[in-house]
């Protein structure tokens, strides 16, 4: 995890330490923002990845500029989808290398298993935390609600999101919607579901291979 997503998890880590828990943080060698510090209750487990900090910075910058620099309209939504798709694929390639650094490191996995952790806390925007938890046979928790139009929350978490009452994430709507707003919200849900399904589809085979099913 990087940037604000690391800061989000760092708050949880600090609170766990305040409550006398011991915490281990998995850190890729090319991490940009995570700076190991000295704390008897906090261990940084650094593992090797085939990239440097500069690649992380470039990938994040490209994604943010594409996302923040475009406010799609009905006439530009397809072009925006294509541009964000390129940025997301770069992000996914980086994420897969981060995942491989843990999942293909049997020595590290054995060390983590022997540590007998109680739970794994993961930022869901950066995939793989759930796979690591399943490999270790421990529960895992996501640190935030994350998917556009709550696609993952709906299909994996089975959480109800009636479009007449619950505004889609990124729709800029509130729970006080007119009839026109509700139509817009309905379209937003389906459009974002489609975007999420297509942009993240490449992870299906990765998860199947990693979990052997």
N, C-alpha and C positions, 0 to 999 in steps of 0.2 A: 504494500500500500504506500501511497505517496501523498505529499501535499496536505490538503485539508483533511483527507481521509485518514492520514496518520494522526493528525491532531485530534480527530474525533475519537479514535481508539486510545490515544494517549491519555485522554481524560479518564477513560474506564480503567486503564492500567494504574494510574495514580491513585484512584479511589480504592482499587483492590489492594494496593500496597499499604494504603492508610489503614485498611482493615486487617492488616497482618497476614496477607496472602503473599506467596511467592509467585512471580510471573516470569515466564520465558518468552522472549520475542524472537521469532524467526526473521532474519534480515538477509536479503540478497546482497551479495558483494557489490553490486552496482547501484544500491539504494542511494537516492539523491538527498532525501530529507531526514532519514533516521540516523541520529547521531548517538552511538552507544555512550552511556554514562556509567559512573561507578555508583552502584547501589547494591547492598547485600541481598535485597529482596528481588532484584531485577537482573535477569541473565539475558544477554544477547547472543543468540546462536546464529553466527554468520555462515552462510553457505555460498558456494561458488556458482556464478552464472556467467554466460559468455558475452557479456556486454559491460560497458562502463557507464558512469553517471551521465555522460553527455547524451547517450542514446535515450535515456529516461527523460531527460529535460527536453530534448527535441520532440519526442513522441507526445508528451503532455502538452507542450506549447502548441503543437499542430492541432491537437484535439480541441483545446480551449479556444484557439483563434477561429477554428471552423464553427464551433458550437456557439460562441458568444458573438461572433462577427456576422452572423446571419439570423435574421428573424423571418422565418418562412411565411409566405402568403400562399393562398390557393394556387397562384400561378407559378410560384417558385419552389413549392414543396418537393417536387420530384428531383430538381437539381440539388436542393439541400440534402435530400436523402442520399443521393449519389456521393456528394462530397463528404458527408458525415460517415458514410459507409467506408470510404477509403481511410479516413482517420481512425475509425473503430477497428478496422482490420490491422492497422499498424499497432494499435494498442493491444489487440488480442495476440499478435505474434510475440510481443514483449511479455505479455502475461503467461503465455505457454512456456516461454523460456524460464520464467520465474518458477512456474509449477514443476517443470522438469528438474530444476535444481534441487527440489525436495523429493519428488516422487521417484526419481531415478537414482537417488543417493541412498542405497540400502543401509550404509553405515549410519547415516544421519537418522533414518527412519527407525532403526533398531535402538539407537540412543534415545530417541523421543519416546518409544514404547516403554523402555525401561524406566523412564522418568515417572510414568503413571500419573499423567495429568488428569485433573477432574473435568476440565472443560476447555474447549478451544473457542476463542472469540475472533471473529473474522469480519473484515469489511467486504461486503458482497460485490462491490463494484470491481474489485480485483478477484477474479475467479480462483478457485483452488482450495480455499480454506475448508470447505465442506468435504472435499476429497481427502485431505490430510486427516481430518477428524474421523472419517469413516475408516481410513487405513489404520488409525490408532485405536479405533473402537471406543471413542469417547463422544459425549454430546458436543454440539457446537451451537454457537449463537451468532447471529448477524447483528452488527452494531447499528444498522439503520434500515429504513425502508428505501428501496433503491431503484426499482425498475420503472421505466416509462410506462404510464398507464397501469402501473402495478401488475404487469403481466405475470411475473414470477409469483407474486403474492396470491394472485387469483388462481393460477393453475397448479402451483406446487403447495402453497399454503392453504388453498381452498377457502380463502377469505372472500366474502361476498362484496361486490362493488357495483351496486345497481346504478347505471349511468344517469338515471333521472334524479338521483340524490347525492351521489359522491362524485365530485369533479376529478377528472383524470389528472395525474401528475403532469406538469408542463402545459396544461390547457389554459392556465391563467384564469380559470373560472373559480367561483366560490360555491358554497352550498346553497346560496340564494340564486337560483337560475330561472330565467324566463323559459318559455316554450322553445324559443329560438336557441337559447343557450344549451338547453337539454339536447336538442338535435346536434348542435356543434359538439357537445360533450360525447354523445354517442359515436359520432364520426371520429373524434379524437381518440377514443378508446380503441376502435378497430384499426385505425391508421397506425397508432403506436404499437399495438399488438403485432401488426404485420411487420413493422420496422424491426421490432425487437426479435421476433421469430427468425427473420431472415438474416439479421446482422449477427446473431448469436448462434445460429444453427451449426456452425463449424465445431462448437464445443460438444455436440452430441457424441461424435466419434471419439473425441478425446476422453470424455467421461467413461464411455463404454470400454475403451482400452485400459484406462487407469484402474477401473473397478472390476474388469474382467467379466462384464455382463452388459 
